[in-house]
Amino acid sequence: MQPRNMSMSGVVDLAAVKAAGEAKAKAEQARAEAAKRAGEAGEAGPSVGAVPPSALVIDVDEAGFERDVLQLSAEVPVVLDFWAEWCQPCKQLSPLLERLITEADGRLVLAKIDVDANQMLMQQFQIQGIPAVFAVVAGQVLPLFQGVVPEQQIRETFAQLVQVAEERFGIIGIEVDPAAEGAAPAASAADEIPAGPYDALLEAAVVALDAGDLGGAVQAYKNVLADDPGNTEAALGLAQAELLARVQHMNPQAVRAAAAENPRDPAAQIAAADLDLVGGHVEDAFGRLVDTVRVTFGEDRDVVRLRLLELFEVIGADDPRVSAARTALARVLF
């Protein structure tokens, strides 16, 4: 994991952030001063500057990037989650990132960046597909990973990030005070919404997804659909869980090499399209399968067409890219 500076011309300039040695000195000085103030005040609880757990996950835009990310990165490693509302894989990854960041207990902070609202940041970070995850430590950019990856891999990456921050820059994070969160008001009887007949099963599926148990999530969604075939939430969840399960153990380099060498092979193109979609390359995935339908016939064509329809379910019928791909598919078929 090697840090690198990234020019942010037009937004911010990472080169303007303090160098690693200065960041280390600043962090050490800040901790010493906080400890001194706490000692003088006779505080037994959290030191000055402790934050509630909710402050560990923040939304960041271009205007606040320097303050909320660059300056903060001198005190705690900041993980950047580039996402979009239309990105279904993002909806699987982001909750997992939030949970793991919260579990890190102040050693990491998560900054969520909506790429649709922050195109300049997306361009400056050279984002090719989402979800994409970076980190900033003492003003240094660390590319972490792109697409949905297993929870254990993320845990290992975060552990390495914490180690790099502490050993290379002397940054050990910020103090978290759960008591600062504030108690949530009790819900009244009028506020309670009766649970639907499948809420428990749907919740079980979400829990399984968060835990990386894709098989369990698939089965939970199938249990709902067995009784309620028209349940759109379960149908969407099943399509997403099955996609993640298919790509979980793929070797991306091998899959893409096979697709490049065998443009008429349905299995090779389907596998590559799955990877495209999980990586946020929605139009590439759709275009790949439409092109494969164009050059295949009979049963092979039907297999590719059905996978394309499944990927439409993952993205959602209302997405304009699905409408465009449906039109392209119809032209090829008819």
N, C-alpha and C positions, 0 to 999 in steps of 0.2 A: 504494500500500500504506500505509494509514493505521492507526496503532496506536489501540487503545481500551482503556480500563479495563473490567473485567467484575466485577460483584459476585459473590462466591462465598460468600454467606451460608450458614452451616451447614457449610462445608468450609474455606475459607480466604478471605481478603479481599485482593484484589489491591491495593486502595488502601493497605494496610498496607505494601506493598513500597516500597522507596526510589524516589523520583522519578527521572526520567531523568537529571537533573544529578548527583544523588547516586550513581546507578549508574555514571555515566561516571567520576566522581572515584574511586570505589571500585575500578573496573577498572584505571584508570591507576595508582593507588597499589599495587594488588596486583602488577601487572607490574613496577613499579619495585622493590618489595621483593624479588620473586623474582629479578630480575636482580642486585640487590645481594648477596643470599645466595649466588647461584651464583658471582659474582665473588670473594667472600670465600673460598669453598670451593675455588676454582680448578677448577670443573667445566667440562669441555669438552663434555659431552653435554647431554641434555635438562635444562631448568631444573626447579627444584622444582615439584611439582604435575603433572608429566607423567603421562598416563594411558595404559593399553594401548588398542588399537583397539576391543576388545570393550566398553569402558566408554562408547563413543559411542552404544550402543543399550541402553536400559534399560526395564524394566517398572515402571510407576508405578501406585499406587493412591491412594485418597482420603486415607489416613492419612499417606502420605509426599509428597503433592503439594506442600506448601509447601517442604519441604526439597529434594526432588528436581527440582522445576520452578521455583518462584518464586525461591528463593535462588540456584539455579544460573544462572538467566536473567540475573543481573547479571554473569556471567562469559562466557557463551556463549549464543547463541540456541538455544532448546529447541523443537524441532518436535514437536507432539502428533499421534499417530496413533490416532484412535478406531476400534476394530475389534471384531469378535466372531468366535468360532470358527465359527458357522454362516454367516457372511458370505463367500460365494465371491469376490465382487469384492475383498474385503479381502485374500484370500489371493493375489491377483494384484498388488495395490498394495504391500502391506507389504514383500515382499522387495526390490522396486524402491527403496522409500524407504530401507531399510537399506543397500543398496548405495551409493546416492548420498550418504547421510550419511557412510558410511565413506570414500568418495572425497573428501569435503570436508575430511578430515584435521584435525579439531578445530575447524573454524569453525562447526559445527553439532552438536547432540546430538539424538537421536531418543528420545522418551518414548512408549512404547506403552501405551495405556489400553484395557483390556477393558471394554466398556460394560455387559456383563451383570453384571460384578462391581463396577461403579462407577457405579450408576444416578444417584447424586447429582451426580457430575461431568458426566454426560451431560445432565442437566437444567439444570445451571448454565451450561453452554456452549450450551444450546438446540439440541442436536443433533437434526436432523430425519431424518437418514438417514446410513448409514455405507457405505463409509469416509468419514470427515471429517477434514480436516487443518488444524490451527491452528499458530501459533507464539507463543511468549512471549519477549519481549525486555525486559529490565530491568523485569519485572512488567507489561509492556504486552501485551495480547492482539492478535494479528494473524490474522484469518481468512484461510486460504490457498485451499483448494479442497475440494470435496466430490465423491465418486465417483472412478472411475478416469480419469485424464487421461494424455495422452501423455508419455513420458519427457522429451522436449525442453521441454515446458511446465513440468514439475517442475524441470528444471535451471535454467530462466530464473527461476522463482519463487524458488528457493533462492539464486541469485546476487543477486537483488534483496534478499532477506532479509539476506544477509551484508552487502551494501552499506548497508542501512538501519541495521543494528546498529553498524557501524563509524562511519558518518558522523554518525548522529544521537545515538548513545549512547557512542561510543568503545569498544565491545566488539569484540574481535578474536578471541575464542575461547580454547580451551585447547590446551596442547601435548600431542602424542601421541608415545608412545615404543613402537614395535613390539617392542622388546626386552623390554618389561615384560610382554608377553603370557604368556610361559612356553611352553616347548616341549611339544607334545602327545606323550604316550607312543606309541611305535611299536606298531602293531597286530601281534599275533602271528598265526601261520598259523591258529590255532584261531578267531580272531576274524573272519577273512575270510569273507564271504558270497558264494557264487558269483553272478555277475551273471545276471539273467534274460535270456531271448532278445530282449526288447524294451527293456531298460534304456537302451541307447544312444540309441534313437529317442525314448524318453520324455524322457531328459535333454536331447536336442537340442531338443525342443519347449519345455521349461522355459527353456532358454537363449534361444530365440527370443522367448518371451514377455517375459523380462526385458529384452531388447534392443528391445522394441517392434515386432518383426517378426511381426505377427499372421498374415500369410499363410504364413510359414515354419512357425509353430507349428501352424496348421491342417493343413498338408500333412504334417507329422511325425506328428501324431495319426492322420491318415487312413492313413498308411503302416502304422501298427501295426494299425489296425482292418481293413485289407485282408487281412492274414494271420490276425488273431485278432479276429473280430467280437465276441467276448464279453469283451474286455479292458475292464473297468469303469473303470480309471484313464484309459485313452485316450478312452473315450466321454465321461467327465466333462470331461476337458481339452479335447476338441474342442468340446463345447457351450459351454464358457466362452470359448474363443478365438474362436469364431464370433460369440458375443454381443458381445465387445469389438470385433471387426472391424466389426460392423454399426453400432455407435454411435460409432466413432472419429471420423467426419467429420460427425456430425449437428450441427445447430444446435438446441440444446435449446429455446430460446424458440419457434422456428418450428415444431418438432415438437409441442410442447404446445399451441400455438395452433391448429394444424391438427386435433389430436385433440379439442379443446374445440368447434371449429366443426363437426366431422363425426363425431358419436358413433356413427354406423352404418358408417363407412368402415373396413373391416378393416385396410388398409395404415396409416392414420393411428393407429389404436388399437394396432396391433402395434408400430409405431415408438415410441410413447409408453411402452408396457409394457417395451420393451427398456431405455429410459432409466430407468424406475422401478427395474428390477432392478439395473442397474449402480449406481444411486444408493443402493442398500440398502433401497428401499421394496418389499420382497418382496410383502407382502399387497396393496399397491396394484396392483402389476403383475398378480398373479393375478386380483384382483377385476375389474380393467379388462377382461381378456380373457374371463373368465366372463360378464360383462355383455354383451360384444360377441357372444359365441356365442348368447346369449339373443335378440338382436335381428337376427341374420343367418340366412340359409338357404342350402342347397345348397353350391356350391363355396366361397363366401365363408366360410360357417360352418366348413367343413373346414380352410381355410387358417388361420383363427384357432385352431381346436382343436389343430392340429398345432404351431403356434408355442407354445401353452400347454404342450403336452407337452415341447417342447424346453426351455422354461424350468424345468419340473420337473426335468429332467436337470441343469441348472446348479446348482440348490439341493441336490438329492439326495433320493432316495425316503424316507429316514428322517426328514426334517424334518417336524414336525407341521403346518407351514403348507402343505406339499405335500399331506398327507393331507386337510386341510380343503378345499383347493381342488379336489382330485379329487372329493370328495363333492359340492361345489357344482356342479362340471361335470356330474357324473352326473345331478343333479336337473334341470339345464337340458336335457340331452340326452334324458332318458328320463322 
